[in-house]
Amino acid sequence: MKDNGVICPMPFIQFSTTSAGQYQACCIAKPVGGFEHSAYNFENTSPMEFFNSKHMKTLRHDMARGVKSKLFKKTCHNCIEQEKLYGKSKRLDALSHHVHGNLISDIQIETIANSKDVDLEPKEIDHLKMKVFGNVCNLRCITCSPGASSRLAVELKKYGKYKGPTLINSYKTVDKDKLYADLDIICPVIREFEIVGGEPLMMNDALEMIEWMISKGYNKTLEFRIITNATITNMEFFNLMKYFKRATFIVSLDGVGKKDEYIRDGTIWEEKVECIKNMIYAGIDISWSNTIQLLNIGYLDEIYDFVENLRNEFPTKKINPAHMNNLLTYPKKFRATNVPVNIANKYLDNYINKKFDCINTHRNTLQKSIINNEFMSAMKEYKYFDEKRGTCLLDEWPEFENYYSLVGQKI
């Protein structure tokens, strides 16, 4: 698949859902009608109906023609912003992926470019990413949203910063007969099945779906994945993983030690490390999700070193390197591009002679950094939650003291 500035493999080979059961063209795409009033959800649309819906067929048609349509700009806004900010995006990563970028032939793309009414077969789907089990989670990451964390939703509701439901679980209301009928079509032909939260290791309903896959024999050909905060050792979940062709847990890791505890509030670092090791002992492959943001762009070498030390400790196990290519776009205030110039220069000095994945991208980001209103808005947000939670940003990031102290003062 050749890059025409618009095309992305994702809408051609997979689809995703939000924790509220709204369908998406990919895991970061905007649902049709927005997150509040999506036109396609578990209550009115089955998985395959969405994959060949008017929305998806029109989006694929526009992408195949290289047209930056209104639909493309709205649906793919996150990648458009990422490419503008960082020169990187999920779209570009997917194009370069050895599997994703080559699954759809040039002939298929040409056919789709000539018609906006081309259905794709289930066999075209490479992987399925499901958030059907909702937002239950034990952490309160400031960069997260209530739709992905029940604990953050409860906190924000308490402080009057959120009015929606605190607990979401669309699996309780979905037509399971219809859902599983479509999964019966999809699971035999896809390569990978992924469950996303919230925190999947807290989701007992997920065990029902996993046990169903095993009972049908799909586990023999499926690669199974979850994204986890790695703070919960769920042995029932872990033990089921041995039945799959491959099981990979993608661990969210945004810092090391107290930095990860602050960014991912509710984490206890020593327990997280123990949980990761329990996954390794259970024969589960480990990958990493590192969200690059304001608070960790100067400390990515610490994440790299932690992962490499773990790989050295378990040389015979499948522990992937930390690629550190997940660049935070929203909320805007927490973007890595907001680091003030004087601090960015110190981070750049620290990275001299350092080597880790995407380091040139992160150097370029730091070189773009400027002091702006978004940065001071972030300082205000950190200070607000520090006062509520009894934490202090400056314990781990003393370099921000001059700016942090200005919050609440007339500047």
C-alpha positions as CSV (number, residue, x, y, z in Angstrom):
1,M,0.0,0.0,0.0
2,K,1.6,3.2,-1.2
3,D,1.2,6.5,0.8
4,N,-0.8,9.1,-1.1
5,G,-1.0,11.4,1.9
6,V,-4.4,10.0,3.0
7,I,-4.6,6.3,2.7
8,C,-4.3,4.1,5.8
9,P,-4.4,0.3,6.1
10,M,-6.5,0.3,9.2
11,P,-10.1,0.9,7.8
12,F,-9.3,-1.9,5.2
13,I,-8.2,-4.6,7.6
14,Q,-9.8,-4.0,11.0
15,F,-12.2,-1.9,13.1
16,S,-12.5,-1.0,16.7
17,T,-15.0,0.1,19.4
18,T,-15.1,2.6,22.2
19,S,-15.7,1.5,25.8
20,A,-19.3,2.6,25.3
21,G,-19.8,0.2,22.4
22,Q,-19.5,2.8,19.6
23,Y,-17.8,1.6,16.4
24,Q,-14.6,3.3,15.1
25,A,-12.6,3.0,11.9
26,C,-9.6,2.4,14.2
27,C,-8.9,2.7,17.9
28,I,-8.1,6.5,17.7
29,A,-10.7,7.4,15.0
30,K,-13.7,9.6,15.8
31,P,-17.0,7.6,15.8
32,V,-19.6,8.7,13.3
33,G,-21.6,11.5,15.0
34,G,-19.0,11.9,17.8
35,F,-18.4,10.1,21.1
36,E,-21.8,11.2,22.5
37,H,-24.1,10.3,19.7
38,S,-22.5,7.7,17.5
39,A,-24.6,6.4,14.6
40,Y,-23.1,3.0,14.8
41,N,-23.1,1.1,18.1
42,F,-23.6,-2.4,19.6
43,E,-27.3,-1.8,20.1
44,N,-28.1,-1.1,16.4
45,T,-25.2,-2.6,14.4
46,S,-23.4,-5.9,14.3
47,P,-19.6,-6.0,13.7
48,M,-19.7,-7.0,10.1
49,E,-22.5,-4.5,9.4
50,F,-20.2,-1.8,10.5
51,F,-17.2,-3.1,8.6
52,N,-19.2,-2.7,5.4
53,S,-21.3,0.3,6.5
54,K,-21.7,3.4,4.4
55,H,-19.3,5.2,6.7
56,M,-16.5,2.6,6.2
57,K,-17.0,2.1,2.5
58,T,-17.0,5.9,1.9
59,L,-13.9,6.4,4.0
60,R,-12.0,3.6,2.2
61,H,-13.2,5.1,-1.2
62,D,-11.8,8.5,-0.2
63,M,-8.6,7.1,1.1
64,A,-8.0,5.0,-2.1
65,R,-8.4,8.1,-4.2
66,G,-6.2,10.2,-2.0
67,V,-9.0,12.6,-1.3
68,K,-8.8,14.7,1.9
69,S,-12.6,14.7,2.3
70,K,-14.6,16.2,5.1
71,L,-15.2,12.6,6.4
72,F,-11.5,11.8,6.3
73,K,-10.6,15.0,8.2
74,K,-13.2,14.4,10.9
75,T,-12.6,10.7,11.3
76,C,-8.8,10.8,11.2
77,H,-8.2,14.0,13.0
78,N,-5.8,12.5,15.5
79,C,-3.4,11.2,12.9
80,I,-3.6,14.5,10.9
81,E,-2.6,16.3,14.2
82,Q,0.1,13.8,15.0
83,E,1.7,14.2,11.6
84,K,1.6,18.0,11.9
85,L,3.1,18.0,15.4
86,Y,5.6,15.1,15.2
87,G,5.9,13.9,11.6
88,K,4.7,10.5,12.9
89,S,1.3,8.9,13.3
90,K,-0.6,5.6,13.6
91,R,-1.4,5.9,9.9
92,L,2.3,6.1,8.9
93,D,3.2,3.3,11.4
94,A,0.5,1.1,9.8
95,L,1.7,1.8,6.3
96,S,5.3,0.7,7.2
97,H,4.1,-2.3,9.3
98,H,5.3,-5.5,7.5
99,V,1.8,-7.0,7.8
100,H,-0.6,-4.2,7.8
101,G,0.8,-2.3,4.8
102,N,0.7,-5.3,2.5
103,L,-2.6,-7.0,3.2
104,I,-4.6,-5.1,0.6
105,S,-3.5,-5.5,-3.0
106,D,-3.1,-2.6,-5.5
107,I,-6.0,-4.2,-7.5
108,Q,-8.3,-4.1,-4.5
109,I,-7.4,-0.5,-3.8
110,E,-8.0,0.4,-7.5
111,T,-11.4,-1.3,-7.3
112,I,-12.4,0.6,-4.2
113,A,-11.1,3.9,-5.7
114,N,-13.5,3.4,-8.6
115,S,-16.6,2.6,-6.4
116,K,-17.8,3.7,-3.0
117,D,-19.9,0.6,-2.7
118,V,-17.3,-2.2,-2.4
119,D,-17.9,-4.7,0.4
120,L,-14.9,-6.4,2.0
121,E,-15.0,-10.1,3.1
122,P,-14.3,-11.2,6.7
123,K,-11.2,-12.8,5.3
124,E,-9.8,-9.3,4.6
125,I,-9.9,-8.5,8.4
126,D,-6.4,-8.9,10.0
127,H,-7.3,-8.1,13.6
128,L,-10.2,-7.0,15.8
129,K,-9.9,-4.6,18.7
130,M,-12.8,-4.7,21.2
131,K,-13.6,-2.4,24.0
132,V,-17.0,-4.0,24.6
133,F,-16.4,-4.6,28.3
134,G,-16.4,-0.9,29.3
135,N,-14.3,1.5,31.4
136,V,-13.7,-0.4,34.7
137,C,-10.2,0.6,35.8
138,N,-8.3,1.1,39.1
139,L,-6.1,4.0,38.0
140,R,-6.7,7.7,37.6
141,C,-4.3,8.9,34.9
142,I,-4.8,12.7,34.3
143,T,-4.2,12.2,30.6
144,C,-7.0,9.6,30.4
145,S,-10.8,10.2,30.2
146,P,-13.9,9.0,32.1
147,G,-14.8,6.8,29.2
148,A,-11.7,4.7,29.7
149,S,-11.4,4.8,33.6
150,S,-14.2,4.3,36.0
151,R,-12.1,5.5,38.9
152,L,-11.2,8.7,37.1
153,A,-14.9,9.2,36.3
154,V,-15.8,8.8,40.0
155,E,-13.2,11.4,40.9
156,L,-14.1,13.9,38.3
157,K,-17.8,13.6,39.1
158,K,-17.1,14.2,42.8
159,Y,-15.4,17.5,41.8
160,G,-18.1,18.6,39.3
161,K,-15.8,18.1,36.3
162,Y,-17.8,15.3,34.7
163,K,-21.6,14.6,34.5
164,G,-21.7,11.3,32.6
165,P,-21.9,7.7,33.9
166,T,-19.1,6.5,36.1
167,L,-19.3,2.8,35.0
168,I,-19.8,1.8,31.4
169,N,-20.3,-1.8,30.2
170,S,-21.9,-2.2,26.8
171,Y,-21.5,-6.0,27.0
172,K,-24.4,-6.0,29.5
173,T,-26.8,-4.6,26.9
174,V,-25.4,-5.9,23.6
175,D,-27.4,-8.5,21.7
176,K,-25.0,-11.3,22.5
177,D,-26.5,-13.7,20.0
178,K,-25.8,-11.2,17.2
179,L,-22.4,-10.3,18.5
180,Y,-21.2,-13.9,18.8
181,A,-22.8,-14.8,15.4
182,D,-20.5,-12.3,13.8
183,L,-17.5,-13.3,15.9
184,D,-18.2,-16.8,14.6
185,I,-17.6,-15.4,11.1
186,I,-14.6,-13.2,12.0
187,C,-12.6,-15.3,14.5
188,P,-11.8,-18.2,12.1
189,V,-10.1,-15.9,9.6
190,I,-8.4,-13.1,11.6
191,R,-4.8,-13.2,12.8
192,E,-5.3,-11.3,16.1
193,F,-8.0,-10.5,18.6
194,E,-7.4,-7.7,21.2
195,I,-9.4,-6.7,24.2
196,V,-8.9,-3.1,25.4
197,G,-10.3,-1.4,28.6
198,G,-10.5,0.2,30.9
199,E,-8.4,-2.5,32.6
200,P,-9.1,-5.9,31.0
201,L,-7.6,-7.8,34.0
202,M,-10.5,-6.4,36.1
203,M,-13.2,-7.5,33.6
204,N,-14.8,-10.8,34.5
205,D,-17.1,-10.6,31.5
206,A,-14.0,-10.8,29.3
207,L,-13.3,-14.3,30.6
208,E,-16.7,-15.4,29.2
209,M,-15.6,-14.3,25.7
210,I,-12.1,-15.8,26.0
211,E,-13.6,-19.1,27.2
212,W,-16.0,-19.0,24.3
213,M,-13.1,-18.6,21.8
214,I,-11.3,-21.6,23.4
215,S,-14.4,-23.7,23.3
216,K,-14.8,-23.0,19.6
217,G,-11.2,-23.9,18.9
218,Y,-10.3,-20.4,17.6
219,N,-7.5,-20.1,20.2
220,K,-5.4,-22.5,18.0
221,T,-5.1,-20.0,15.2
222,L,-5.6,-16.7,17.1
223,E,-3.0,-14.4,18.6
224,F,-4.6,-12.8,21.6
225,R,-3.7,-9.4,23.1
226,I,-4.7,-7.0,25.8
227,I,-3.5,-3.6,26.8
228,T,-3.0,-3.6,30.6
229,N,-1.8,-1.3,33.3
230,A,0.0,-4.3,34.9
231,T,-1.2,-3.6,38.4
232,I,-3.3,-6.7,38.9
233,T,-2.2,-10.3,38.9
234,N,-5.3,-12.2,37.6
235,M,-4.1,-15.8,37.5
236,E,-7.5,-17.1,36.0
237,F,-6.9,-14.7,33.1
238,F,-3.2,-15.6,32.9
239,N,-3.8,-19.3,32.9
240,L,-6.2,-19.1,29.9
241,M,-3.5,-17.5,27.8
242,K,-1.6,-20.8,27.4
243,Y,-4.3,-22.1,25.1
244,F,-3.7,-19.4,22.4
245,K,-1.4,-19.6,19.5
246,R,0.3,-16.6,21.1
247,A,-0.7,-14.3,23.9
248,T,0.8,-10.8,24.3
249,F,0.1,-8.3,27.1
250,I,0.9,-4.7,26.1
251,V,1.9,-3.0,29.3
252,S,1.2,0.7,29.7
253,L,4.5,2.2,31.0
254,D,4.9,6.0,31.1
255,G,7.8,6.3,33.5
256,V,9.9,4.4,36.0
257,G,9.3,4.3,39.7
258,K,7.7,7.3,41.3
259,K,7.3,8.9,37.9
260,D,5.0,6.1,36.7
261,E,3.2,6.3,40.0
262,Y,2.4,10.0,39.5
263,I,1.5,9.8,35.8
264,R,-0.6,6.7,36.3
265,D,-2.1,7.5,39.7
266,G,-3.0,4.4,41.7
267,T,0.1,2.5,40.6
268,I,2.5,1.0,43.2
269,W,5.7,0.5,41.3
270,E,7.1,-2.5,43.1
271,E,3.8,-4.3,42.7
272,K,3.7,-3.4,39.0
273,V,7.1,-4.9,38.4
274,E,6.1,-8.1,40.3
275,C,2.9,-8.3,38.2
276,I,4.9,-8.0,34.9
277,K,7.2,-10.8,36.1
278,N,4.2,-12.9,36.9
279,M,3.0,-12.4,33.3
280,I,6.4,-13.5,32.1
281,Y,6.4,-16.6,34.3
282,A,3.0,-17.5,32.9
283,G,4.6,-17.6,29.4
284,I,2.9,-14.4,28.1
285,D,4.8,-12.3,25.6
286,I,5.3,-8.7,26.8
287,S,5.1,-5.5,24.7
288,W,4.9,-1.9,25.8
289,S,2.6,1.1,25.3
290,N,4.5,4.3,26.2
291,T,2.5,7.5,25.8
292,I,4.9,10.2,25.1
293,Q,3.8,13.4,26.8
294,L,4.9,16.5,28.7
295,L,6.1,14.7,31.8
296,N,8.1,11.8,30.3
297,I,9.7,13.1,27.1
298,G,12.8,14.1,29.1
299,Y,13.1,10.7,30.8
300,L,12.5,8.2,28.0
301,D,16.0,6.7,28.5
302,E,14.8,5.5,31.9
303,I,12.0,3.6,30.3
304,Y,14.3,2.1,27.7
305,D,16.8,1.1,30.4
306,F,14.1,-0.6,32.5
307,V,12.9,-2.6,29.6
308,E,16.4,-3.6,28.5
309,N,17.3,-4.7,32.1
310,L,14.1,-6.8,32.1
311,R,15.0,-8.4,28.8
312,N,18.5,-9.2,30.1
313,E,16.9,-10.7,33.3
314,F,14.7,-13.0,31.2
315,P,16.8,-13.7,28.0
316,T,14.8,-16.8,27.0
317,K,11.4,-15.0,27.2
318,K,9.6,-12.9,24.5
319,I,9.9,-9.4,25.9
320,N,9.8,-6.8,23.1
321,P,11.8,-3.5,23.2
322,A,10.1,-0.3,24.2
323,H,9.4,1.4,20.8
324,M,8.1,4.6,22.4
325,N,6.1,5.7,19.3
326,N,2.7,6.5,20.9
327,L,2.6,10.3,20.8
328,L,0.0,12.0,22.9
329,T,-2.2,14.4,20.9
330,Y,-5.1,15.0,23.3
331,P,-5.6,16.6,25.8
332,K,-3.6,19.4,24.1
333,K,-2.2,20.8,27.4
334,F,-0.2,17.6,28.0
335,R,1.5,17.3,24.7
336,A,5.3,16.9,24.7
337,T,5.6,19.9,22.4
338,N,4.6,22.1,25.3
339,V,7.9,21.7,27.3
340,P,9.4,25.2,27.8
341,V,12.6,25.9,25.8
342,N,15.0,26.1,28.8
343,I,13.8,22.7,30.1
344,A,13.7,21.2,26.6
345,N,17.4,22.2,26.1
346,K,18.3,20.3,29.4
347,Y,16.5,17.2,28.2
348,L,18.3,17.5,24.8
349,D,21.7,17.7,26.6
350,N,20.7,14.6,28.5
351,Y,20.0,12.7,25.3
352,I,23.5,13.4,23.8
353,N,25.0,10.0,23.0
354,K,21.8,8.1,24.1
355,K,20.2,5.6,21.8
356,F,16.6,4.3,21.9
357,D,13.7,3.9,19.5
358,C,12.3,7.0,17.9
359,I,15.0,9.2,19.7
360,N,15.3,11.5,16.6
361,T,11.5,12.1,16.6
362,H,11.6,13.0,20.3
363,R,14.6,15.3,19.8
364,N,12.7,17.1,17.0
365,T,9.8,17.4,19.3
366,L,11.9,19.0,22.0
367,Q,13.4,21.4,19.5
368,K,9.9,22.6,18.7
369,S,9.1,23.3,22.3
370,I,7.9,26.7,23.4
371,I,6.3,28.2,26.5
372,N,2.7,28.7,25.8
373,N,-0.8,28.9,27.3
374,E,-1.3,25.2,27.0
375,F,1.8,24.5,29.1
376,M,0.5,26.8,31.9
377,S,-2.9,25.1,31.6
378,A,-1.1,21.8,32.3
379,M,0.6,23.2,35.3
380,K,-2.7,24.4,36.6
381,E,-4.2,21.0,36.1
382,Y,-1.3,19.2,37.9
383,K,-1.6,21.6,40.8
384,Y,-5.3,21.1,41.0
385,F,-5.0,17.3,41.3
386,D,-2.0,17.6,43.6
387,E,-4.2,19.5,46.1
388,K,-7.0,17.0,45.8
389,R,-4.8,13.9,45.9
390,G,-2.1,14.9,48.3
391,T,0.6,14.5,45.6
392,C,3.2,17.0,44.4
393,L,4.5,17.3,40.8
394,L,7.8,18.9,42.0
395,D,8.8,15.8,44.0
396,E,9.7,14.2,40.7
397,W,9.9,17.2,38.3
398,P,11.7,20.0,40.2
399,E,12.6,21.6,36.9
400,F,9.0,22.9,36.6
401,E,9.1,24.8,39.9
402,N,9.3,28.3,38.5
403,Y,6.2,27.7,36.4
404,Y,4.3,25.6,38.9
405,S,4.7,28.3,41.5
406,L,3.0,30.9,39.2
407,V,-0.3,29.0,39.2
408,G,-2.9,31.1,40.9
409,Q,-0.8,34.2,40.7
410,K,-1.5,37.1,38.4
411,I,1.1,36.9,35.6
